[in-house]
């Protein structure tokens, strides 16, 4: 996830805010929701964050 932030930050600086904010807002929720035993709410949030990342890749390419 840090590599993703770095690539986006090179193309559009501060689009995803600083790395610490990105970690708390996107990377952490995505990683928490990937576990098999994750709470359904964590899985939903994880999926939503992943969609945002996918959308950014599509619009910036």
N, C-alpha and C positions, 0 to 999 in steps of 0.2 A: 504494500500500500504506500510505503514511503517513496518507492520508485515512481509510482503513478502520480503522486503529488508533485514530485520533482519535474516530471515530464510536462505536466499541465502548467506548472509554475514557470517553466521556461517559455512556453508558448503564450500564456496569458497570466502574467504575474498577479498574485494575490486573488485570483479567481476563486481559489479554494481556501483562502485566508492563509495564515501561517501554519507550519507543520504541526504544532501542538494542538491548535484548534481542529485541524483536519483529523488528527489522530482521535480526539475525543468525540468529534461529530460523525465521522464516517468509519475509520479503520476499526475502532474498538467495537461499535455495534455490529459491523459486518462479521468480525471474528467471533464475537459472542454468539451470534445466531447460527453459526456453521456447525456447532456441536449437535450431535444426535439427541442428547438429552435436554437441549435448550428449550426454555419456555416458549410457547407459541407466540407470545408477544415479542420476544427477542428475535424469533425467526422472521416475523413480519417486518420488524424494524430493519433487520439485516437485509432483507429483500428490497425494501424501499431505498436504502442507502446504495445498494448495488445498482439499482435502476438509475439512480442519479449519476453514478460514475459512468455507467454505460451510455447514458444520454450525453454526457459531456464528451465522451470519446467520439460519438457520432457527429455532434455539432461542430467539433473542432477539427474534424478530419476533412 
